[in-house]
Amino acid sequence: MRGRITALWAALCLLLTGCGRMPYPREMEDMALLRTMGVDREGGVLALTVSTGPRARGLQGDQESALVLSARGESLSAAALSLQGLSDSYVFFGYVDQLLLGEELAREDVRPVLDWFARDAELGLGARVWVVRGSAREAVESGGDRGVDSRLTTLRADGEMGVASLSRTAGEVYADLLEQGTAYLPALTVSGQEAGSLKDGGYAVFKDGALAGYLEGEEALGLELLAGQSSVHMLEERTGEETVSLRVTASSAACRLTGEGRLSLTCRVAVHLEEYRHPLTASQLEDLQNRVKTREEGRVRAALDRLRDWKADCLGLGPRAGLTAPQVWSGLQENWDEAFAAMEPEVEVRVELHP
C-alpha cells in the first residue's frame, strides 16, 4: 500500500512539474512564474528575455516590481537553463502564455521556436504570439516595473473585440506553417518605455518559416476582410454638403473555385451609420453603399496583390475554395503557390448598410 502511494505521489509531481524540470516541491513565493517570453537572434546566438509581471510579496500580498531576465545561448534550451542562475527564485515556464518574436529571428526562421514550444513539457502551443518590428527584448523591457504582460493581455482582448489586430496562438501558426507553408501573425512596434508603449504594427506574413513582409494600413484591413474577421473601423464619406461617419462592425468571407480553376471570393460587410446631420434620401444611401463597396473591395485587392507577390496564401484560400470543387483543386494543389501568384482572383464585396 505504501509503495502505491509513493508511486502515485511521484506521478503527480511529474504532471505538475513538467516531467522532472522541477525536482522537488517548492513554495509559490520561492518561484518566479514567467508570463511573457521574447526570443531574438543576436549576433549569431539565441537570446531569451522573460518577464513575470508584478509579484506578490509577504503575507499581505504586497506587490514588487516585475522580474525581467535575459540570457543567451547556442540553443533555446541552453538559454532557458542559463536563466535559472540569474534569479534567487526558481524560474518556472509553465505560465508562459505570451510569446514575442524579434524581427531578426523572424527573417531567419520561426519554426524552431514553435517546435520548441510544442516539445517542451512546461510550455505549450496555446501561447499568444506577436512579431516585434525590432527587438523582442526591447518589447519585454518596455513594460518597466509593471511588466508587459497586462499590455499584451489588453491587445489580445481588443483583438477579440475587433478593435485591434487579430490575435493568434502558437498552435494556429505552427499548424499553418506545417500544412500550407505560410502563415500570418499580428505585429507590434515599440514606441517608448511606458505603459501602452506597444502598438499595433499590422500583420507579418511568413513563407517557409521566414518573414516575407508586412501588411499595413489598407492591406491589413483587406487581410482581415478575407479572414472574415474585420476589425471595427470608421469610414467618412461626403454626401452633399456634409460628411457622414460610418462604422464597419462585422464581415464574413466565402471562397470557391470556378470550373476554369479561378479563385472567386465574396466578402460581406456590415456598416452602420453613426453620425449625420440631416436625414439621407434613398439615393444618398445607395450612393454611400456603393462607395463603401468600392473602398472595401480595394482593400481586399491590395492585400491579395501583396500576398500573390510573396506567393503566400497565408489565409488558406486555396484549400478552403478547393472544398467547393475537389476535382479542380486536385489539379492545382501541388503547385498552388505558383497558381495563386499567377491568377487574378474574382472579388465581390457585398455591403449591408444599416441606417
RAQUI-V206881 format. One record per helix or strand. SS is the DSSP state (H for helix, E for strand). FROM is the first residue (numbers start at 0). TO is the last residue. If there is no record, write none. Layout:
ss=SS from=FROM to=TO
ss=SS from=FROM to=TO
This chain:
ss=H from=1 to=16
ss=H from=27 to=29
ss=E from=30 to=32
ss=E from=35 to=41
ss=E from=44 to=50
ss=E from=54 to=56
ss=E from=61 to=63
ss=E from=67 to=72
ss=H from=75 to=85
ss=E from=89 to=91
ss=E from=97 to=101
ss=H from=102 to=107
ss=H from=110 to=118
ss=E from=127 to=131
ss=H from=135 to=140
ss=H from=143 to=145
ss=H from=148 to=160
ss=E from=167 to=168
ss=H from=169 to=179
ss=E from=181 to=189
ss=E from=197 to=206
ss=E from=209 to=214
ss=H from=216 to=226
ss=E from=232 to=238
ss=E from=241 to=256
ss=E from=262 to=274
ss=H from=281 to=308
ss=H from=316 to=321
ss=H from=325 to=341
ss=E from=345 to=353
